[in-house]
Every structure is written in structure tokens, then in C-alpha cells.
Amino acid sequence: MIPIEYAIKFEDHSKQSIQPKFIEVLCYLAKHFPRVIPREELIENVWAGNSYVGEKALTNAIWHLRQSLKGSNNEDETIETIRKVGYRLLVAPQYIDNNADDNAPVSSQDNYLSTLTQPKSLVFACVVFLVLGLMFSLFKTPQNFDQAVIKQITKSPGSELFPSPSPDGTQVVFKWLTDKHNSNLYIKDRNNPQLSPKQLTFGNAYVGHSVWSNDGQYLYFSRKDKSNDSCQVIQLKVLTQQEKPIVDCPTKGGYYYLDISPDDNTLAFHGYREPADESGIYFIDLTNNESQPVRFSCSNNCDYKERDFAFSPDGKSIAVTRRINRFNENIYLVNLATKELEQLTKGEEDIVGLTWHPDGEKLVFGAQRADIRRGYVLDINSKAISNFQFEGFSYPAFARKSKELFYQQRYEKYYLASLPLGNNVASSPFPIIESEFSHLDPHYSTKQDRIAYASNESGFYELWISDTQGLNRQQLTFLKQTIRYPRWSHSGDKIAFLGPVESDKADKIYIYDLTTNTLSIVPSMHQIHNRPTWSWDDNAIISAVYEKEYVDLHYINIVTGDSTRLSNDGSRFGIMTSPTTLLYTGERKGLWQLELAFENQKLFNNYANNQPLNKVSGKIFKTTYTWDHTEQGVYFHQKYDKHHQISFYNYAEQQSTPILRLPRSTLRTSTTLSKIAKNNELLFSRAYSPQADIKSLSHPLL
């Protein structure tokens, strides 16, 4: 290779010109032979850390280099891909003095220009370390200020979550989550990048999002401690690490968002106080130690739940996200003085973070659609929304004074796996359907001998089916919207699933009929449903419904929509195991059994007088959705602090046996479990170990 000419020279003395960036990649691989070079390292050194450009450019460079460097038999590979790691040069560099005779011995690496020789057909030259560095600086493509620039802030193993930059942007606090350690807050000093992040919190308690005070002295975060059933919002003085409890927060629920007003006087947080129905956003006055939280969110009989929020830079309004159901969450702007409400987005499924641009004219937010995260800029005045055009963007946060944008880059991908059961030799789950897309919630039909599942191959989660090997796949729906939780009927001729409808405040149960290839909607009187299963005769759907007064399982006729409530204990998910027997789970831990009463094929169950039987104790059975019944017992999921476990409970022996232990980040804990009896294997959704890093973004849209 001859870098100064941007060319490769072959043994027959012919030359092939290639792009300068390709030369830089090849030189870097040669200089560090035989080490495997991570993609991030190549992007950092060849594209100056600009991963926005470098991610795709590096893939393109490797492909072109392989085409250029193939041997005469067109099979020899020069660059090896190490999956999920990076690239490695397969040919040992030989440094040759370019000014010497072709037959001269190999010289030292101190020569001004040297040559790297590959056996067979290729000779190429590479510059030594000092000259290489000089050439990179001389020939590097000038910075284009019209392009986005992404810089890596953290890149440790595990997941670094929820960035919280100090006002001047010199320090970034984040939550670090690994499979082997409990999550805690850490702080990264950007003025001393060689130093490891410093740990700020300690112990086994759960910590959530954090926010800095505008004067840069304090950090606020919530901490939930299961050991003493407590949750508190904490004020941490960053310089001395002194902690001060501010207010209690709810021990139930997973929302721990916080924000602080521009004058540092008001802290917004998720809390709960009676007589509110459930948790919501509260304000507390930080200038008065005796102040009590004041409810901001709707308190009772609400049609939505408010999740994330952010004060505007002028303190006059607050942007909030409101979740109507699992398919609908959007951003609203509330004037704090008049309480006037304005909807800013429409058609979003899941908002994953929002922050105000310091100029007060724009909001930056992350949205997750079919498990793909992207970032957007929303102009407050025009309501125009622009896309950053790359994946993985979530939980953005601006440094208020430096105006730098930080965000969490995280990819989520799921695949279908099967676990062989009853083997003498321990087995690991085998991939059934694994690709660049995500596949969820498999359910097996004995009658059809096929799997129904949801896949986002089309850009939306649609209904698919395949055989038990993951072959002969077929997409059944083309709704161009997210569907969830497919479930075969007992007869195997229909599949029920949950999906949105045009109304923003409703979802419906859909039924796909395989005999007619038609799609219908169950005419339910309810607005919000949960995972559907089938009655024993397939004439009705068993689904929890969400009403203002309660949530419980209902028996819904698929033709008439007639609905009968089955329980009064907060049940969420049920499976019919005989014409009259329902197994279910819900708010109460444990697996419960209820006998239903029918007369002339019509249900007249009186749940008030028909008390359920505790089939499996809540001491060991705590999952809501991840379980599957067999005649002998039940397969179910167990969650531990540092791992997940799939176990089998034998009804006759009344004993639980562990089957599989997995790292907590690699099992989708809301997945269905489905037994394939003929193969004696268990189906479920697995997750790739997530890697989440904190990055900063400079973009023309900002």
C-alpha cells in the first residue's frame, strides 16, 4: 500500500486507487496487528469519534478493502470480522524499505516509507507510526460543520443510563447497570477523561434518574430500598457527597423521573399521596423545609398517566408525556399559570426522554417505535418535527450553560429461542428465529404445529407464523402499526392479538382467521384490554380490562362483545385449562385457580361467592405473564437481583425445580412461555445483552 498515492500496489506492479479513508483504516489495522480493533476505536481514530458518520462509513470501508485485497483465487480474506467486537488483519505486516532493491532484506520499522507484504499476489506499503500520524493530520478530510458530530462519553461494559450533565457540561452523572453489580450513580469528569468514573451512590437500593441544580452544587435523585420498603428523593451535595432526604416517593411503580425549575426553587418528581388513585407528578418547594408536595397530575378517574416531564427554560411551562395505553404516549405542553394544555405530538407509542433546548424554542425527545429508538427535534412554534436519522437515541439532556446535548444510545433486539427439556446434559437456549430484526412473544399451536409471533421486519410489529424450526415464515397482517401478544385458539384456526385502533384512547382485540385469511375486531365494550387468551370452546376471549374503578379479567364473547367479569382481585392474565377451570395471575402474587359456572353454554359466574384456590404459593411464584401450564405442572419465570431463572413447579409433588438460569439482561421478562410438547422444548423471547453508552451530539438541527 502506498498511502501518499492513496493506492495499493500488486506484485505485477499494477496499482489500484482507493479512497483516503480506506487507506487510513488499513494502516491502522496494520499498525496494531495482530490485535482485534474495536469498531469504536477505528471510528475514534479515523473519523475523529464522529460515530454519526463513522458507523456506516466503516462498514463501507471494510467491504471495499476486502474486495480490493482479495487474492488471485478470489477467496483469500485479509480482514476478519470478530462479531460484536471489531476487525483484525489476518496477514502479518512486513516492513520493507521502498528505496531499497526489491531483493533487499526487510528493514526496520523506522524507515520513512515501508511496505507490508501479503503472500500470494499482493504487496502494499504502510507508513510507520510517526509518519502515519502526520499523514492522518495532513490528509484528513476537513471538518464539515453541516454534518452531525457524535462523541463517546462513556463506553464501559454494561449499560450506562440516563445522562445528567452539569450546567457547564464538564461533568456527566449516569446510572451504571451491570449483570454482576447493583445499579448506582457515577460521575464522569470530562476535563480528566483518563480517569474512571467516580461512584456517587452505594448499596443495593434502586436509583433512578438524576438532575443537577442550576447552580451546579446539588444533584437530586430517587432511591427505592426494598429491604425497608421505602423510597426517598435525595439531595446530594456533589462536592462533599453529603446526602439529605427531601421527600418520600412511591415504592410501587417504575417511574422515577425528576426535574428542577430554572430558579432552583421547585423540584418536580413522581410521588403518591391519598386520595389520589395512583402515582403522579408532584411539585415541592425547595426553599421551605416545611413545605408539602403539591399534586400537579390528575388525581382521580384519569384517562391517562403522566410519566416524564421537563420545565421550560423560562419556567413558565412544563412539557409532560401522557400515556393513554400501551400503544399511545405523547407530549403535551402545560402553561403553569393558566393550566392551558396543548398537545405537541401525535401517534407516538413510547416516549423515551425529553429535554428543552436552552433557547426555549425547541424540545428534543426520544421515541421508541416497534422497539427502535430514534431522536427528534420539535419546534415549539411551528410544531414541525425533524428526525436525527440514526437509531438508539433516548433520554436526552442538555447542559444548560454550555448547551451541549447528551443522550443514551441503546439498542434493543430480541429473538425467539427454544430450551430443550428433560436432557441429561445441561442445555442452553437455541435460537429459533434470529436476525437483524426483533421477534417477540411466540405461542405454539399443537393443531397447526406452527408458531405465531410478532416481528418488526416491516418496520412495525406485525403478526407472523412459522414452523417450529423458524422456517416457512409468513407475514399475516399488514396493519402498519404495532401488534402484541398473539395467541392461538385451541382449534388452531384463529389467532387473537392486541392492537391499537384509530381512537387515541382505545385498543382492541383482533382475531385473524386462517381459514378465510380475514381480520376482525372483537366488539368489546371496553376501551383498554390486556393480553388475550381463549375460552375452552374458542367462543370468547379471556382478557383483563382496565376500567376507572378496577382492573380484572373478563370473559368477552367474540361475536356479540358481551362481557362478564370473572374476578375481583386485580387479575391480569388467565388461561383456561378445562371447560370450566381458569388459572390466572394478577396483583396478588401466586398462581390462582377459579372454577367458572355455565348454564346452557352461558357464563353466569358469581365471583363474589366463588373464591379462587391458591394453586402455587406467592412465595415462589411472583411472575404475572411469563408462565405456561401443563397437566403435570407449570413453567414460570423467577426474578432475582443478579439473574433470571426459569423453573418448573410440579403440582403433585408441590415442589419447584430450577431449569435455566440467565443473566438478568438477556431474558425479556414480559415474554410468553410456550411448551412444544412433541419436541419437549420451551419457547420464549430472549434479548441480546444490551450495551448502552452515554454520548454527546452536535447537529445542524440544534
Salt bridges, closest charged atoms under 4 A:
GLU5 OE1 - LYS15 NZ 2.78
GLU24 OE2 - LYS21 NZ 3.99
GLU41 OE2 - ARG35 NH2 2.66
GLU55 OE1 - ARG39 NH2 3.30
GLU77 OE1 - ARG66 NE 3.82
GLU80 OE1 - ARG88 NH2 2.74
GLU243 OE1 - ARG223 NH2 2.51
GLU278 OE1 - LYS305 NZ 3.44
ASP303 OD1 - LYS548 NZ 3.78
GLU306 OE2 - ARG322 NE 2.80
GLU329 OE1 - ARG307 NH1 2.51
GLU329 OE1 - ARG323 NH2 3.07
GLU342 OE2 - LYS383 NZ 2.98
GLU348 OE2 - ARG369 NH2 2.41
GLU349 OE2 - ARG484 NH2 3.53
ASP350 OD1 - ARG307 NH1 3.25
ASP350 OD1 - ARG323 NH2 2.89
ASP359 OD1 - HIS357 ND1 3.18
ASP359 OD2 - LYS362 NZ 2.77
GLU391 OE2 - ARG374 NH2 3.39
GLU404 OE1 - ARG190 NH1 3.01
GLU412 OE2 - ARG373 NH2 2.59
GLU412 OE2 - ARG410 NE 3.55
ASP449 OD2 - LYS678 NZ 2.76
GLU457 OE2 - ARG473 NH1 2.34
ASP493 OD2 - LYS494 NZ 3.57
ASP507 OD1 - HIS529 ND1 3.06
ASP538 OD1 - HIS490 ND1 3.08
GLU547 OE2 - HIS526 ND1 2.62
ASP552 OD2 - ARG565 NH2 2.82
ASP569 OD2 - ARG588 NH2 2.68
GLU587 OE2 - ARG572 NH2 3.29
